[in-house]
């Protein structure tokens, strides 16, 4: 097909000159010289082996071939313009698919998404929960939110926030036969473990607690599950401040001790560098940064 397709610039010159019936006006519209328009038309006529324009009484007219060709060329350019507008509109709005850690989605992102919809009703956020980093070349994903050190080769990462780690439990554990009043009282309670870079051993060391086995107790692969287990009174969880903030604020959890330690990882928004300036990604990124800054228990 390309063997029969004339150069785009020549077609643009023909369409404009045919619409205005003037090389001068076509040159002004295309921001080129009249000679350049004349050259493009001549090259197009030579390629087609047809005469497209004729002069009659100092007026520029289309030949029969030019009149037959112009509507198809005009429709083609109008179709390209409509397709481009649809493409840009889709980039400004439409769907944005975000790959998010299940715990972060449940405990932080989903409760806040209503505010994003109010601010950007033209963008529909679709959440895909996943623990592994998305392959943006294969997966239908626009952005990912990950918990790590920000080192994602070939991708751009924006640090959203980090957090602190500290024990949390149900208020019921502060009472009973073995009330939880000081760190040493942990020896009488079940330790709940989050295997996502959350370590009881380090906290017990920071709190100066001895005689407590840091390895005992059940382990959960999802951080929201370990928080829920603590809410249900099943033991004491070493929680992440960002994920436990809502349960602490609602009184479903309490912090029995003041000792906390900084997390070694942070939350990052990750996406390919080529999509950095996409309007919908920029809107989501800016909104996330504002929400992260206002999150209780988070630090930048």
C-alpha positions in Angstrom: 0.0 0.0 0.0 2.9 2.4 0.8 3.9 2.3 -2.9 0.8 4.2 -3.8 0.6 6.5 -0.8 1.9 10.0 -1.6 4.0 12.0 1.0 1.9 13.5 3.8 3.2 17.1 3.2 2.2 17.0 -0.4 -1.3 15.8 0.5 -1.6 18.5 3.2 -0.6 21.1 0.6 -3.1 19.8 -1.9 -6.0 19.7 0.6 -5.3 23.2 1.8 -4.9 24.6 -1.7 -8.0 22.8 -2.9 -10.1 24.0 0.0 -9.0 27.7 -0.4 -8.4 27.5 -4.2 -5.3 29.5 -3.5 -1.7 28.7 -3.1 -1.1 31.9 -1.2 -3.8 31.1 1.4 -2.6 27.5 1.7 0.9 28.8 2.3 -0.3 31.1 5.1 -2.3 28.2 6.7 0.6 25.8 6.6 3.1 28.4 7.6 5.3 27.8 4.6 6.1 29.8 1.4 3.9 29.9 -1.7 6.8 28.4 -3.6 6.9 25.5 -1.2 3.2 24.8 -1.7 3.6 25.0 -5.5 6.6 22.6 -5.2 4.6 20.1 -3.2 1.6 20.2 -5.6 3.9 19.7 -8.6 5.6 16.7 -6.9 2.2 15.2 -6.1 1.0 15.6 -9.7 4.2 14.0 -11.0 3.8 11.1 -8.6 0.1 10.6 -9.6 0.7 11.3 -13.3 -2.3 13.7 -13.2 -3.0 17.4 -13.2 -4.9 18.5 -10.1 -5.1 22.3 -10.6 -5.6 24.6 -13.6 -5.5 28.4 -13.9 -8.4 30.1 -15.7 -8.7 33.8 -16.0 -6.1 34.2 -13.2 -8.3 32.0 -10.9 -7.1 28.6 -9.5 -9.5 25.8 -10.2 -9.5 22.1 -9.6 -9.4 19.7 -12.5 -11.8 16.8 -12.7 -9.1 14.6 -11.2 -8.5 17.2 -8.4 -12.3 17.4 -7.7 -12.5 13.6 -7.4 -9.4 13.4 -5.2 -10.0 16.2 -2.8 -13.0 14.8 -0.8 -11.1 11.6 0.0 -8.0 13.5 1.1 -10.1 15.9 3.2 -12.0 13.0 4.9 -8.7 11.3 5.6 -7.3 14.3 7.4 -10.5 14.9 9.3 -10.5 11.2 10.3 -6.9 11.6 11.6 -7.9 14.7 13.5 -10.9 12.9 15.2 -8.8 9.8 16.0 -6.0 12.0 17.5 -8.6 13.9 19.6 -10.1 10.7 20.9 -6.6 9.4 21.7 -5.7 12.5 23.7 -9.1 12.6 25.4 -8.5 9.0 26.5 -5.1 10.0 27.9 -6.6 12.9 29.8 -9.4 10.8 31.2 -10.8 7.3 30.8 -9.5 4.4 32.8 -6.3 4.4 34.8 -5.2 0.9 36.0 -3.1 0.8 39.1 -1.3 -2.3 40.4 -1.3 -2.0 44.2 -0.3 -4.1 47.2 -3.4 -5.8 48.6 -2.8 -4.4 52.1 -2.1 -0.9 50.9 -5.3 -1.0 48.7 -7.5 -2.2 51.5 -6.1 -0.1 54.4 -5.1 3.1 52.6 -6.0 3.6 49.0 -9.6 2.4 48.7 -10.9 4.5 51.6 -9.5 7.6 49.9 -10.5 6.9 46.3 -13.8 8.8 46.7 -11.9 12.0 47.0 -10.0 11.3 43.8 -13.3 10.6 41.9 -14.7 13.9 43.2 -11.6 15.8 42.0 -11.2 13.9 38.7 -14.6 12.5 37.6 -13.2 12.0 34.1 -10.7 9.3 35.3 -11.9 5.8 36.3 -9.4 4.1 38.5 -9.1 0.3 38.2 -7.2 -1.4 40.9 -5.3 -4.6 40.4 -3.8 -6.1 43.6 -0.5 -7.8 43.1 2.7 -8.3 45.1 5.1 -8.4 42.2 6.2 -5.4 40.2 4.2 -5.2 37.0 5.7 -5.7 33.5 4.5 -2.5 31.9 5.4 -3.8 28.5 3.0 -6.8 28.8 0.5 -6.0 31.5 -2.4 -3.6 31.0 -1.2 -1.4 33.9 -0.5 2.4 33.9 1.1 2.7 37.4 2.1 0.6 40.4 2.4 1.4 44.0 5.1 -0.6 45.7 6.8 -0.9 49.1 10.6 -0.9 48.8 13.7 1.2 48.5 12.8 2.9 45.3 15.2 1.0 43.1 13.2 -0.1 40.0 15.5 -0.3 37.0 14.1 1.2 33.8 11.2 2.8 35.6 10.6 6.2 37.3 9.7 6.0 41.0 8.2 8.8 43.1 8.5 8.5 46.9 5.1 8.9 48.5 5.8 8.3 52.2 7.4 6.1 54.8 6.2 5.1 58.2 7.0 3.8 61.7 6.7 0.3 63.2 5.2 -0.4 66.7 3.1 -2.9 68.5 -0.7 -2.7 68.4 -3.4 -4.8 69.9 -7.1 -4.9 70.8 -8.1 -2.8 73.8 -9.3 -6.0 75.4 -5.6 -7.1 75.8 -5.0 -4.2 78.2 -7.3 -6.0 80.6 -7.8 -9.6 81.8 -5.6 -12.1 83.7 -2.4 -10.9 81.9 -2.9 -7.2 81.2 -0.5 -5.7 78.6 1.1 -2.8 80.5 4.8 -2.9 79.7 6.9 -4.5 77.0 8.0 -7.3 79.2 4.3 -8.4 79.4 4.6 -9.6 75.7 5.9 -12.9 77.1 2.3 -13.7 78.1 0.8 -12.8 74.7 0.8 -14.2 71.2 3.0 -12.3 68.7 1.5 -11.8 65.3 3.9 -11.6 62.4 3.9 -9.7 59.1 6.6 -11.2 56.9 6.8 -8.1 54.8 10.0 -6.6 56.2 8.5 -6.2 59.7 10.7 -7.8 62.4 9.7 -8.4 66.0 13.3 -9.2 66.9 14.5 -5.6 66.1 11.7 -4.0 68.0 12.3 -6.1 71.1 15.9 -5.2 70.9 15.1 -1.5 70.6 12.7 -1.7 73.5 15.3 -3.6 75.7 13.0 -6.5 76.2 14.5 -9.9 77.1 12.9 -13.3 77.6 10.5 -13.0 74.7 10.9 -15.4 71.7 10.6 -13.1 68.7 9.8 -16.0 66.3 6.8 -17.5 68.1 3.3 -16.9 66.8 1.5 -17.0 63.5 2.7 -15.3 60.4 0.6 -13.5 57.7 1.7 -12.8 54.2 -0.6 -9.8 53.9 -0.3 -6.8 56.3 -4.0 -6.1 56.4 -4.6 -9.7 57.7 -2.1 -9.3 60.6 -3.9 -6.0 61.5 -7.3 -7.7 61.4 -6.0 -10.5 63.6 -4.9 -7.9 66.2 -8.3 -6.2 66.0 -10.0 -9.5 66.7 -7.8 -9.9 69.9 -5.8 -12.8 68.6 -2.5 -11.3 69.7 -0.2 -8.3 69.4 0.9 -7.2 65.9 4.0 -5.2 65.0 2.1 -2.8 62.8 3.0 -0.3 60.1 1.8 3.1 61.1 0.3 4.0 57.7 -1.8 0.8 57.5 -2.9 0.8 61.1 -3.9 4.5 61.3 -7.6 4.1 60.6 -8.0 1.3 63.2 -6.1 3.2 65.8 -8.2 6.3 65.1 -11.4 4.3 65.4 -10.3 2.7 68.7 -10.3 -0.8 67.2 -6.6 -0.9 68.0 -4.4 0.7 70.6 -0.7 1.3 71.0 0.2 -0.3 74.3 3.8 1.2 74.3 5.5 4.3 73.1 8.5 2.6 71.6 8.6 2.7 67.8 11.2 2.3 65.1 11.5 3.8 61.6 10.7 1.5 58.6 13.5 0.8 56.3 11.3 0.9 53.2 8.8 3.4 51.8 5.8 3.5 49.4 6.6 4.5 45.8 4.5 5.3 42.8 6.2 3.6 39.8 5.6 4.0 36.1 7.5 4.0 32.8 9.4 7.3 32.1 7.7 7.7 28.7 4.3 8.1 30.5 5.5 10.7 33.0 3.6 13.6 31.4 0.4 11.7 30.8 -2.4 13.9 32.1 -4.2 11.1 34.0 -1.0 9.8 35.5 0.1 13.3 36.5 -3.3 13.8 38.1 -3.1 10.6 40.1 0.5 11.2 41.1 -0.3 14.7 42.4 -3.3 13.5 44.3 -1.3 10.7 45.9 1.4 13.1 47.1 -1.2 15.4 48.7 -3.0 12.4 50.4 0.3 10.9 51.5 1.4 14.2 53.1 -1.9 14.4 55.1 -1.7 10.7 56.2 -1.5 10.2 60.0 1.6 8.2 61.0 3.4 8.9 57.7 6.6 10.7 57.0 8.2 11.8 53.8 
